[in-house]
Amino acid sequence: MNARTAKKSKLFVFGCGEDYQLGLSVDLISTGTDDHRMQEQMKKKLPLDFNVSVPQEVPNEHLLELHDGNDERREIEQIVGGSRNACVLTNLKELIAWGWNSHDTLGLGDIENDSFCEESSGVRGANERREEFVIKPRKAMYFEHDTTKELDVGMKNEFVQSKIEQIALGGWHALAIDQYGRVHAWGGNEYGQCAQEKRKMTERGEIELFLQIATPVTIPLDYRQPRQLIKAKRVACGGMSSFVITLSGDVYQWGCPVGGVGPNVYRPQKIDGLRDAREIAAGSFHVLVLTKDGQVFSWGHGEYGQLGHQKTGNEDRPRAIELLNRKGVVKIFAGGWHSACVTVGGNMLMWGRGEYARLGMGDDDCTDKVTPTKVKFPANFNEVSIIDASLGGSHTIALTNKGEILSWGRNSLGRLGRYCEGPFSGVPGVVKLPPLSGEREYLCTKVSCGGRHNMCLCIETESIEERERLLRTWTERVHFDEQ
């Protein structure tokens, strides 16, 4: 292994791997051609896959070696945990995904095949499916073809492939932004989360059902002028809904309405009264938005106080969380039924559902919180600042300015990545990465929660001096990105 390869970031995972979302079952893939043998082999999962209680490395050869001439320069840039699946985005702007593929959530249908499924009795894509689980991480090939024809981007005489800049995974659908600022969607569409009409009548009078989208589709944010490009800078997926922040700071939403009643929305709708949005985070059925002036807005379901409005109850329109004004919020996060934010000083506040102590208020406090409340870190963490975090279905992980991972919340299926007694832990604790010899240590730079699993991107450092230098550079970059 050469020096360049040794310095590549490494992906570690822990938690539940029931749906192959950890990427650790590659060696279990059958080499036989018999479908029955393949199914039997899939059933023989190692116990490790169900309950990975400490971080395990996903070998780079499983993720990054695609034998296409780019293996040496390919590195992981972003990590995203979905409800029961996972993906990474490389520095070459490629999407590599694995795990649960219900409703074609992973977007791996290639462009040579039909985008949906074969027709059956005039109904298209009704109950067919391609592959329920993707065991080995696989590259999405759709973005390799020329997509300039879908919108006028001023490049008509040359081949241009899409390069993915950001991706989000929802309950069973996904969104992505390419280098032009266009939004792509794929996966489940029963509620319009891919912005496609669920039923369409063909010229022959047959009904086509667009219940799932195998091959990504490009979504114009202004359906009245579909060839006019409104550039996006952030995407987020709820359980059955989709959200976009544009380059100008406007917010669009579609799919199943969060927090209100009414029909599903099959076209992007601009949210009135919400301006200068910078960041967005979507939980199962609620949404948070951070604006340029530091205000945090929320709407959607609020039965556990996850909206932070000092009371329970739903909101169908964005409403400012007053208690976060002038707190210096720089990052926001949304889990299944809980929410969090990080301030410029490295403090972390949480609110919403408190079951399993997912809010980090101590082992004796599992109550819901309707107001943002500061996480209770142990006394020896006084000098530690929180840089980043991610929220799962019923647990939380955070990243410190020292490159350490902390976890708390529900303790089943290894999702905390550390030993603790009982069904939960409300006291944040350190998740230890595998030890290295001498002064060498891993330094974590990114974290992401799935529903019951976790992903951590780490780099290997040779000495204390190297770690301190990298931490200074990394912290400065994080603060710059928050401006």
NUVOBA-528760 format. One record per residue: residue in one letter; x negated, z, y of N, C-alpha, C in turn. Coordinates in steps of 0.1 Angstrom, whole numbers, plus 5000, padded with zeros to 4 digits. Atoms other than C-alpha are relative to their C-alpha. Example, Ala and Ser with C-alpha at 12.3 -4.5 7.8 and 13.67 -1.06 7.14 Angstrom:
a499150004988487750784955499150005012;s500950004989486350714989500850085011;
This chain:
m499250004988500050005000499150005012;n500850004988498549905033500550105011;a499749904989498550115065501349975007;r498850044993501349925081501250044992;t498849965008503649975051500150154999;a500049855001502650345048500750065012;k499549944988503750405084501549965003;k498650044998507250245080500950134998;s499049895001510150475085500650014986;k499449995013511650615053501350065001;l498649955000515250685045500150104989;f499749895009516251015029501550025000;v498549985002519751095016500250124993;f499549885008521651395003501550015001;g498649985001525151494994500649934988;c499350065011527751324973499749854999;g500350145003526950994956501049944991;e499050045009530150944937500349855001;d499750144998530650594952498849925002;y501350074998526950494951499649995015;q500450014986526750564988498650055004;l501349954997523350724985498949904997;g501050105003521650414972498950044990;l501049955010519850604944500249954986;s499750045013521450424915499649864996;v500450145002519650094917499649974986;d500550025013517950134884501050004989;l498949995010521250184866500749864999;i499350135000522349824873499649934986;s500250075012522849644840499349865001;t500750135000520649344832500849904991;g499250085009523249214807500949915008;t499150104993525648924815501450034996;d498749975004528649074798500750105010;d499349924990531149214823500350144994;h499749875005532149494799498850095000;r501349935000528549604795499750055014;m500349974986528249604833500850125004;q499149894996531249834837499650134993;e500449885007530050074810498750065006;q501249954994526650084826500350075014;m499649944987528250164860500550144998;k499449875003530050464844498950104997;k501049915004526750614833499150045012;k500849954988525750764866499350134996;l500749885002523151034866500750115007;p499449884993524451384875499450015014;l500750004987521951354904500849925011;d499350094991524151084920501250075006;f498849944996527151314923499750125010;n500349884993525351614938498550005003;v501450004996522051554956499850115010;s500049884992521351894970498850025009;v501150004991518051824987499749855003;p500350144996516851515005499249924990;q500750095010515751224982499849875007;e500450134993513950914994500649884993;v499650135005515550574990498849915001;p501250084999512550354981500249885009;n499950124991511850085007500249874992;e499850125008511649834979501449974996;h498550025002515349894973500749955012;l499450034988516149845009499549885007;l500650104991513749615026499349894994;e500750115007512149395000501049904995;l499050105003514349085001499349874995;h500850115005511548844990500349875008;d499750114991512248615020498949975010;g501150034991508848615036499950105012;n500049914988509748895061499950154995;d500149865006509249205038499050095008;e501049924994506049315055500450055014;r499649964987507549325090501450065002;r498649954999511049445082499950154999;e499949865000511749805091501550045004;i498749954997514850025095500150045014;e499849974986516150055130501250095003;q498849914999519650215127500550044986;i499449955012521350415100501450045003;v498649974998525150445096500650054987;g499349955012527050665071501549975002;g498550035000530650545064500750114992;s499249905007533450735048499550024985;r500549995013532150655013499049894997;n501050115002529450395019498950025011;a501149994990526350335041499449875003;c500750124997524350075058498850035009;v501149994990521150015078499949875007;l500350124992520249775105498549995002;t501450025000516749635105499549965014;n500550044987514449555134500149845001;l499750144999515149185125501549985002;k498550004997518849265133500849954988;e499350035012519949225097500850134995;l499149895005522749435081499850004985;i500249975014522049585047500950124996;a498949915002524949775031500150034985;w499849975014525849954998501150115000;g499049905002528450194983501449954998;w498650035002532250184983500349875008;n499750134994533449824990501549975000;s498550035000537249864989500349935013;h499650084988538949625013498849915005;d501250074995535549445015499450065013;t500549924988534349715039498649965003;l501450034998530749605035499749875006;g500250134994531249255048499049914993;l501050085008529149095020500549874995;g499550135004531448795014499249895007;d500850104993529248495020500949885005;i499350104993530248195041500449884991;e499750115008530347955012501350024992;n498849975007533348124997501150025010;d498849974991536848175011499850135006;s500149884992536948435038500850124994;f499149905004539748615021500050004984;c500050015015540748564984500849884996;e499350115004542248304963501550015001;e498649994998545848214969500750034987;s499249975012548448344944501450005004;s498550024997552048224946500350005015;g499850014986551648144983499650125008;v500449884993550448494991498550014999;r501550005000546748515001499450145002;g500849874998544548814996500950124998;a499149885001547449044985499450114992;n500549905008545949234956498649974994;e501350035006542749064948498950085007;r501149944993539349214954498749954993;r501250055004535749124949499250104991;e500949915007533549414940500250145006;e499649864995534649784943498850085004;f501249934996531149924944498849915000;v501350074999527849784956498950104997;i501049905004525149974938498749985007;k501350024994522049804951500249955015;p499950044986521649774989499949845001;r499950145000522549414998500149955015;k500050064987522049195029501349925002;a498850084997525149055046499649875005;m500550134997524648685047500849925010;y499150074990527448585070499349975013;f500650014987525348645101498849905000;e501150105000522748385089500549875005;h499550134996525048095098500249995015;d499850034986525647935132501450045004;t498749954996528448125149500349975015;t499850034986528147975184501349925002;k498750084999531247755177501250095003;e498849924999533548055178500250045015;l499949984986532848125215499049925007;d500950084992531247925242498950085006;v501149924995527848075246498949915005;g501050104994526047765260498949954991;m501050055009524147665229500749914990;k499350095008525747365214499249914992;n500850105006522847155203498950064991;e501049945008520847405183500650114991;f499549905009521247635153499750145006;v500349864995521648005164500850094991;q499349905009522348285139500350135008;s499749874994523948615149499050104996;k500949885002521648915153500850125004;i499149884997523449245150499250105007;e500649904991522649495177500550144997;q499449875003525049775167501149994990;i499050015010527349855139500750144999;a499249885003530150115131500849984988;l499250015013531850195098501250105002;g498949924999535350335097500550054986;g499549965013537650455069499849894990;w500350115009537550115052499949865008;h500350124992536649865080498850025008;a501349994992533649785102500149915012;l500250084988532749655136498549985003;a501350024996529549505149499949925013;i500350084987528049365182498849924997;d501150085002525749075181499249985014;q500950014989523048965206500749945012;y499350064989525548785228501150105006;g499049904996527749095231501449974994;r498750025007530448955208500350104990;v499649905010532449185185500449924987;h499650055013532749105148500750114992;a499349905008535049285124500249954986;w499750035013535649295087500550134992;g499549895007537249515060501550005000;g498649985000540749655059500749965013;n499350064988543349495082501550044999;e498649975001546649655071500650055013;y499549954988546949825104499649925013;g500550084989545449545125498650045005;q501349954996542049725126498949895002;c500950124998540349375124500549905010;a499450084989542549235152500549874994;q499450125006544148985128501550034997;e498649995004547848935124500150024985;k499949975014548849085090500749894992;r499350115006551248805082500049885008;k499950124993551048445092500749894991;m499250115007553248145083499149875001;t500750135000551447825072500949895003;e499250124997552547475080500949964988;r499150035012553947455044501050114998;g499049905001556147755051499650124991;e500549895008554047995030499550115008;i500549884993553148345040498650044995;e501349955003549548445042499850145004;l500249854996548648815041498550025003;f501349974995545548915060499850154999;l500149865002545249265045498550054999;q501449965000541449265041499249875004;i500850114995538749055057498650014993;a501349995007535748985034498949945008;t501050064991533848755058500350045014;p499749954987533448895093500649895009;v499350094990535648745121499550045014;t500449974986534748725158501350035008;i498849964993537148905180499949985015;p500050014985537748785216500850125006;l499349884994538649095237501249965009;d498950054992540848885260500749894991;y499450105009543248705235500749895008;r499350114992544848505264498949895003;q501150094998541448345270498950024990;p500949975011539748355236498649955001;r501450064999536748145246499250065012;q500749934989535948365276499450134994;l500749895006533348615265499950125009;i500149874993533748975276499050084991;k501049955008530549135264500250154997;a499949875005530549455244498750075000;k501249925002527949735244500150114990;r499849905010529449995221501249974991;v498950005008531749995191500250134992;a499749885008533450275172501249974991;c498950025009535750285142500650144996;g499249885005538450545135500449984986;g499650025014540150585102500749874998;m499350125001542450295109500249935013;s500050064987541650185144498749975005;s501350064996538950015164499950025015;f500349984986537350075198498749935005;v501250074994534949895221499850045015;i500449994986533149965254499349875004;t500650134995532349655274498850035009;l501149994992529249595294500350065014;s499549954987531249675326500650144999;g499549865001532450015312501450014997;d498649995004535949925302500150034985;v499849975014537450045269501249934995;y498950075007539549845245500350074986;q499649945013541449965214501049914993;w499050075008543549815186500150064986;g499749945013544849895151501150105000;c499049895000546850205143499950095012;p500149924988547750395175499650144996;v500449875003545950725176500750095010;g499449904991547851025190501449975004;g498750044995551050835196500949944989;v499150075009553950655179500249865005;g499950134997554650295178499449904990;p500450095010553849975160498449985001;n501550035000550249875150499749895010;v500450094990548349675176499049904994;y500850105006546849345164499149925009;r500950064990545049245196499450115009;p500749904992542549435217500850025013;q499349964988544249625245499150085009;k500849934990542449745276500750135003;i499449874997542950115283500050025015;d499949984985544150165319499550145004;g500549874994542550435340498850064995;l501349955006539350475320498949905004;r501050094995536350335338498650064998;d501449965001532550345336499750084987;a500249945013532550445299498549974996;r501450025004529050495285499850014985;e500149985014529450625250501450034994;i498749985006532350645225499850054986;a500149955013532850845193501450014994;a498649995006535850815169499950084987;g499849925012536951065143501149934992;s499050075008539550995117501249955008;f498850034992542451005142499950055014;h500249964986540951105175498749935006;v501150084993538550955201499450085012;l500649944989536051085226499249895008;v500750094991534550885256499250085010;l500949944990531650985278499849905011;t500150094988531550825313498650025006;k501350004993528550755335499850135008;d500249884991529251055357500150134992;g500149885008529251295327501350064995;q498749955005532951335321500349964986;v499650035014534351355286501549994999;f498650025002537751215278500350004985;s499650005015539751255245501449964999;w498650035003542951135230500149984985;g499850015014544551105196500750124994;h499449885006545551375171499250125004;g500649884996544951725182500550134994;e499449895006546551945157499150124997;y501049905002543352145152499250045013;g500749984988542252145188498849915002;q501250104999539751855183500049925013;l500050074987540751715217499450095011;g500749924990539352015235500750045012;h499249984988542252065259500650145001;q499649864999542652435254501450024993;k498849995007545652375232500049904989;t499950115011546752185201501149905005;g499150114996548851875202499449875002;n500550144999548451495203500049965015;e500150074987547551285234500049854997;d500050155002548450915235499249935010;r500850064989546350855266498750095002;p501349924997542750955276500350115010;r499949894991542651295292498650075001;a501349944998539551465307500050144994;i500249865005538251775289499450085012;e500449934987538051995320498850104998;l501049905002535852265305498649944998;l501350075002533052005300499549945013;n500550054987532851905337498850095005;r501249944995529451985352499250074989;k500849955010528052075318498849924997;g501150095002525651785318500049944986;v499950065013526951625286499349874999;v500750135001524751345274500349934987;k499650065013526051285238501350064995;i498849965005529351305221500149964985;f499950035014530351315184501450044995;a498749985006533551305163499950004985;g499950005015534051405127501449984995;g498650025005537151405105501050065009;w499049924991538951675125499350095009;h500749924990536251825147499149925009;s500750084990534251725177498850085005;a501249944995530951805194499449935012;c500850064989528751735224498650075001;v501349954997525151785234499749995015;t500350004986524051875269498649965003;v501450044996520951765289499050114997;g500949895003519552115282499850024985;g500249995015519752065244501050104994;n498949925005522852295240501049924992;m499050075008525452195214501350085000;l498749945000529152275218500949934990;m499150055010531852225191501450055002;w498649964999535652235189500849934989;g499250075010538452145165500250094988;r499749935012539052235129498850094996;g501149915004537052545118499950034986;e500049985014537752545081498649974995;y501350025006534552575060498950035011;a501049964990532752705092499249875005;r500750124996531952345102499650005015;l500350004985531752445139498850095003;g501249934998528752665134500150135007;m499849874992530152995147499750124991;g500349895009528853205118500950004988;d499350005013529953285083501450065000;d498849924999532753515094501049935010;d499050064990534453265118500349854995;c499550145004536352965103501249965007;t498750034993539052955129499849875008;d500050124992539952645148499750045015;k500449984986538652615184500649895008;v499450104991540752445211499249985013;t500950024988537952475237498649984995;p501450025004534352355235499350145000;t500649875002532352655222498549984995;k501450015003528552695220499750044985;v500449975014527152675184499150135000;k500849885001525653005173498849984991;f501250035008522152925162499350144997;p500849875002519953205146499050035011;a500949954989517753405169498649925000;n501350075000514553225157500149855004;f499850144995516052895170500150005015;n499849994986516053005206499349895008;e500850094992513352765217500349854995;v499750145005514852465198501249945008;s499050084994516852205216500649894991;i499450105009519351975199499949865007;i500250134995518551605205501249914996;d499050095005521151435183500850084989;a499249935011523851525157500949894994;s499050095006526451375134500950094992;l498949925006529751505120500649934988;g499450065012531051445085501550044999;g498649965001534451515071500250155002;s499849854998533951895069498650075001;h501349944998530251955077499349935012;t500750054988527751895105498550014998;i501549995000524051805108499649975014;a500550024987521951815139498549984999;l501450034999518451695149499450075012;t500649934990516151915169498949925007;n501150074993513451825195498750024992;k501249995008510951925168500049914988;g499950095011512151665144500550064987;e499549935012513851915121501549974999;i498650035003517251865105500750144997;l499249885003519852145106501449964995;s498650035006523152165086500850135000;w499049905002526252375084501349954996;g498650045004529852365071500250014985;r499749995014531152295037498849984991;n501250005008528652345009500149944986;s499850065013530052154979499349865000;l500550145003528451834964498749985008;g501450014994525051904981500049955014;r499950064987526251795015499250075011;l500849934991524252065033498549984998;g501450045003520951955017499150124999;r500849885001519752315013500850104992;y499449895008520452624992500750105009;c499449894994523052865004501250044991;e499049955009525553084986501449985006;g498650024996529253034987500449865003;p499450134998531552744995499749945013;f500350054987530352715031498950085006;s500949934992527752815056500349985015;g499850014986528552885092498850025009;v501349984993524952955101499149884999;p500950115001522852655109498750034993;g501249985008519952625085499249874999;v500950125000516952395082500149934986;v500150095012517052105057498649964998;k501450035002513652075042499749874993;l500450135006512151735035498950024990;p501049985011509851685005498650035006;p501349964994506451845011499049894997;l501150095002503351635015498750085000;s501249935002499751725009499350025014;g500849984989497351875035500950035013;e499249984988498651865071501149905002;r499050114999500851565065501450064999;e498649955000504551625072500949885004;y499050104996507751415076500650055013;l499449984987509251395111501349925000;c498750075000512951315113500349945014;t499850074987513951065141501549975002;k498650044999517650975133500850074988;v499149955010520551135114501449935001;s498650065000523951005103500850064988;c499149945010526851175084500949894995;g498950075005529150995061501150114997;g498949905003532351165048499550124993;r500649895008530451375022498549984997;h501550035003526851235024499349995013;n500850004988524051225049498849904998;m501250095000521250985059499050055011;c501149964990517951075077498949905000;l501150104998515350835090498850085004;c501249924998511850985089498849925000;i501350065001508250895095499050104995;e501049925006505251035078498850025010;t501149974990502651205101498850064993;e501249965006499051285093499550145004;s500649874994498351595115500950065010;i499249934990499751845139499949935013;e500250074987498251655168500849875000;e499250125000499951335157501550035002;r498649974998503351505154500350045014;e499849964987502951665188500149885010;r500050124991502151325204501349924997;l498850075003505051155186501250075005;l498849934995507451425196500149995015;r500050014985506451405233500549865003;t499550144997506951025232501449984997;w498650015004510151045213501050075009;t499149924991511651315235500249935013;e499950074988510751115266500949884999;r499150125003512450805251501450044999;v498649955001515551005242500650035014;h499549974987515851135277500249885009;f499850134992515350785292501249934996;d498850075005518050645270501350075005;e498849934996520450915282500349975015;q499750024986520150805318501049895002;
